Amino acid sequence: MSSLQIFLWVAFPWLAVVACVVGVVWRWRTDQFGWTTHSSQIYESKLLRLSSPLFHYGMLFVFVGHLMGLAFPKEFTRAVGLDDHTYHLVATIPGTIAGIAAVLGLIGLIYRRFVNRTVRMHTSRSDKVMYLLLTLAIMSGFIATVSTQVFGGPHGYDYRETISPWLRELFILNPMPELMEEVPWQFKLHVFSGFLLLAVWPATRLVHALSAPVGYVTRPYVVYRSRDIRTQPTRQHTAWEPVRTNKHQPAEEARWSGA
């Protein structure tokens, strides 16, 4: 294999993972106040209410699909009674739907980010780099799924014969770059862009994905009180009004409660 192939499928993924881990630790130790989504909802909310759920729920199911396809070998799915054709249908149909949702949500977020003047003014350089790499990773994966799985014949491209074992062996420090030689270019671009996004992850707002609000579902209810205009105003404080022990007592002999 060439030096470029060894770099792309051995060195670069390892470097990206190290950059991500070191960057996350550094960000947590030095910039916890910046560990946030930097929400721009205050500037525009209509498009955000539509695009954000589409993107996040789509990406959640895309992540689950990646986990199933990359972490579990073919022998495992066969052992639980799922033949290859059924697995292909189960992975492709929901995966395509989730991909469409993620792409539509991303398009809405990008449109809102760069067309709305107020939101665009509050877009940092790291946001622009993040959106560029995020678009590359998502679109390359969507194109790979549609071109090789949906329109790639009854069984599609079996990435569990190449990409999945390559990735598993890579993470146990037993690289097998030769498995990536015959992989379609669409998947190669998707893998490369995914690791590139992983490398810059800690320097962007994407770090908020590592702080999932697990305690949200068990937290106590927050009580909100209405500011009804019919509510009577609070009675004024009267601590300094004169207090008389006897209603016939002369005013000059009255004592003050604040004295």
Secondary structure, 3 states (H helix, E strand, C coil): CCHHHHHHHHHHHHHHHHHHHHHHHHHHHHCHHHCCCCCCCCCCCHHHHHHHHHHHHHHHHHHHHHHHHHHCCHHHHHHCCCCHHHHHHHHHHHHHHHHHHHHHHHHHHHHHHHHCHHHHHCCCHHHHHHHHHHHHHHHHHHHHHHHHHHCCCCCCCCHHHCHHHHHHHHHCCCCCHHHHCCCCHHHHHHHHHHHHHHHHHHHCHHHHHHCCCHHHHHCCCCCCCCCCCCCCCCCCCCCCCEECCCCCCCHHHCEECCC
